[in-house]
Amino acid sequence: MSQNSLRTCVGCKKVVSPDQLVRVAVEHTQHGPEAVLDVSRRIGGRGAWVHPTQECVGTAVRRRAFNRAFRTAVSAENLGHHLNVLLSTRWNGQKESESEDHGKPMSAKR
């Protein structure tokens, strides 16, 4: 995306860079349309953007913001769980790349 592109979080309504948000897309399941996290940003169709926090996702679900963003009724009940999995995976991956020295990257000068 270009450096000037901005997106609005459907939870808190703040306008920020897409790098600070997670894209949500619609996936058609046997139970009907469902909102899913599109971390790779490759799922086609309309997308909604939300901060990767439980507060913003919860607010968006409570306000039915995903229904408005996708212009159709979607189930967004599992987004909170999927977000927890995403955050725990990213957090664990980050810990592996850090040194044991208080999270600071290892230096070659030691």
N, C-alpha and C positions, 0 to 999 in steps of 0.2 A: 504494500500500500504506500501511497505517497506520504511524504513527511507532513503534509498539510491536512491529511484526512482526519476527521474527528467523528466520534460516534457518541450517542447518548445512551447512558445506562438506563434500562427500562425500570430499574428498581428505584434508584435515588434521583434520576433525571439529570445527573451531572454530565457535562460534555467533556470528554477526554480523548486521548489517543487510543486507538484500537489495541495497542500493546498492553494497556492496563485492564482490558476487558476480555471476557470469554464470549465467543459467539455461540448462540443457541439456534438450532434449526429444527425443522419438523421431520419426524420419521414416521412413516405410516406403518403401524403394527396391526396385528389381528384384533386388537382392542380399540383401534381408531388412531387418530393422529396424536403423537406424543412429542413433547418438547425434549430435545436431547442436547447435550453439550457437543459442540463441534470444535474440538480443540485444534484439529488440523486445518480447519476453515475450508474444507473441501466439499461438504454436503451442499448440493445445489438448492436453489430456491431462496425464498425470503429468509432473512436472518434477523435475530434480535441480539442485542449486546447487553451484557450485565457484568458488574464487578464480581470477581470470584470470591464473594463473601456470603455467608449465610444471611446477613442482614439484607443485602440487596436482592438476593434470590427470594428470600421470604417475603419481602415487600412486593416484589413483582408478582409472585404467585397470589398473594392476598389481594392485590389490586386487579388481578386478571390482566396484567399488562401483556403477557405472551399472547393471549387471545386477540388483543388489539393489534399487536405487532404482526401476527401472522394472518390477521383478518379471517380467522376461523377459530372454532373451539378446539383447544388442544389440552391434553392432560400434562400438567407440569408437576405432579406430585412427587416424582422420583428425582427431580433436579437437585434437591438438597442432598440426597444420598450420593448421587453421582459427583457432586461438587466435593463432598468429603473425601471420596476416593481419589479424585484428581489432586486435591490439596495434599493428602497424605503421600501420594506417589511423588509429587514434585518435591515435597519436603524431604522425603527419604533419599531421593536422587541427589538433592543438593548436599545433604550431609555426607554422602559418600565422597564427593569431590572436594570437601573441605578438610583441612588438617585438624588434628585434635587440639590445636592451639587456639582455643576460643573462637573457632569458626573462621579464622583468618586463613587466607590461602598460603600455601607453603612457599617459602622464598628460597631461591637458589643460593643466597648469601649466608645461610646458616652454617 
